[in-house]
Amino acid sequence: MTSYQIDSDVLFYATSSAGPERTRLLMLSDSPATLHMSAVAWYEYSRGPRVPEQLEAIYGCCL
């Protein structure tokens, strides 16, 4: 059996718009593969994307 580690970026893309990430995640969820996600990645996903002000506070400039 194959095991996959899902990161927050993939989960963001897969749940926010139709595209290859969603297709692949749905295929994996219907397969016998085991999906894993770290607590840090789950926290990032549940927190949501950072706003520009947060990025500026972290990196000192807007990206």
MODELLER restraints for C-alpha pairs under 7 A, 6 or more apart:
rsr = mdl.restraints
at = mdl.atoms
rsr.add(forms.Gaussian(group=physical.xy_distance, feature=features.Distance(at['CA:1:A'], at['CA:32:A']), mean=6.86, stdev=0.5))
rsr.add(forms.Gaussian(group=physical.xy_distance, feature=features.Distance(at['CA:1:A'], at['CA:33:A']), mean=5.83, stdev=0.5))
rsr.add(forms.Gaussian(group=physical.xy_distance, feature=features.Distance(at['CA:2:A'], at['CA:33:A']), mean=4.95, stdev=0.5))
rsr.add(forms.Gaussian(group=physical.xy_distance, feature=features.Distance(at['CA:2:A'], at['CA:34:A']), mean=6.36, stdev=0.5))
rsr.add(forms.Gaussian(group=physical.xy_distance, feature=features.Distance(at['CA:3:A'], at['CA:33:A']), mean=5.55, stdev=0.5))
rsr.add(forms.Gaussian(group=physical.xy_distance, feature=features.Distance(at['CA:3:A'], at['CA:34:A']), mean=4.61, stdev=0.5))
rsr.add(forms.Gaussian(group=physical.xy_distance, feature=features.Distance(at['CA:3:A'], at['CA:35:A']), mean=5.91, stdev=0.5))
rsr.add(forms.Gaussian(group=physical.xy_distance, feature=features.Distance(at['CA:4:A'], at['CA:34:A']), mean=6.23, stdev=0.5))
rsr.add(forms.Gaussian(group=physical.xy_distance, feature=features.Distance(at['CA:4:A'], at['CA:35:A']), mean=4.96, stdev=0.5))
rsr.add(forms.Gaussian(group=physical.xy_distance, feature=features.Distance(at['CA:4:A'], at['CA:36:A']), mean=6.04, stdev=0.5))
rsr.add(forms.Gaussian(group=physical.xy_distance, feature=features.Distance(at['CA:5:A'], at['CA:35:A']), mean=6.02, stdev=0.5))
rsr.add(forms.Gaussian(group=physical.xy_distance, feature=features.Distance(at['CA:5:A'], at['CA:36:A']), mean=4.71, stdev=0.5))
rsr.add(forms.Gaussian(group=physical.xy_distance, feature=features.Distance(at['CA:5:A'], at['CA:37:A']), mean=5.62, stdev=0.5))
rsr.add(forms.Gaussian(group=physical.xy_distance, feature=features.Distance(at['CA:6:A'], at['CA:35:A']), mean=6.80, stdev=0.5))
rsr.add(forms.Gaussian(group=physical.xy_distance, feature=features.Distance(at['CA:6:A'], at['CA:36:A']), mean=5.93, stdev=0.5))
rsr.add(forms.Gaussian(group=physical.xy_distance, feature=features.Distance(at['CA:6:A'], at['CA:37:A']), mean=5.09, stdev=0.5))
rsr.add(forms.Gaussian(group=physical.xy_distance, feature=features.Distance(at['CA:7:A'], at['CA:37:A']), mean=6.37, stdev=0.5))
rsr.add(forms.Gaussian(group=physical.xy_distance, feature=features.Distance(at['CA:7:A'], at['CA:41:A']), mean=5.60, stdev=0.5))
rsr.add(forms.Gaussian(group=physical.xy_distance, feature=features.Distance(at['CA:8:A'], at['CA:41:A']), mean=4.89, stdev=0.5))
rsr.add(forms.Gaussian(group=physical.xy_distance, feature=features.Distance(at['CA:8:A'], at['CA:42:A']), mean=6.55, stdev=0.5))
rsr.add(forms.Gaussian(group=physical.xy_distance, feature=features.Distance(at['CA:8:A'], at['CA:44:A']), mean=6.23, stdev=0.5))
rsr.add(forms.Gaussian(group=physical.xy_distance, feature=features.Distance(at['CA:8:A'], at['CA:45:A']), mean=5.26, stdev=0.5))
rsr.add(forms.Gaussian(group=physical.xy_distance, feature=features.Distance(at['CA:10:A'], at['CA:21:A']), mean=6.35, stdev=0.5))
rsr.add(forms.Gaussian(group=physical.xy_distance, feature=features.Distance(at['CA:12:A'], at['CA:45:A']), mean=6.68, stdev=0.5))
rsr.add(forms.Gaussian(group=physical.xy_distance, feature=features.Distance(at['CA:13:A'], at['CA:21:A']), mean=6.20, stdev=0.5))
rsr.add(forms.Gaussian(group=physical.xy_distance, feature=features.Distance(at['CA:14:A'], at['CA:21:A']), mean=4.83, stdev=0.5))
rsr.add(forms.Gaussian(group=physical.xy_distance, feature=features.Distance(at['CA:14:A'], at['CA:22:A']), mean=3.90, stdev=0.5))
rsr.add(forms.Gaussian(group=physical.xy_distance, feature=features.Distance(at['CA:14:A'], at['CA:25:A']), mean=6.86, stdev=0.5))
rsr.add(forms.Gaussian(group=physical.xy_distance, feature=features.Distance(at['CA:15:A'], at['CA:22:A']), mean=6.64, stdev=0.5))
rsr.add(forms.Gaussian(group=physical.xy_distance, feature=features.Distance(at['CA:52:A'], at['CA:62:A']), mean=6.42, stdev=0.5))
rsr.add(forms.Gaussian(group=physical.xy_distance, feature=features.Distance(at['CA:55:A'], at['CA:62:A']), mean=6.39, stdev=0.5))
rsr.add(forms.Gaussian(group=physical.xy_distance, feature=features.Distance(at['CA:56:A'], at['CA:62:A']), mean=5.10, stdev=0.5))
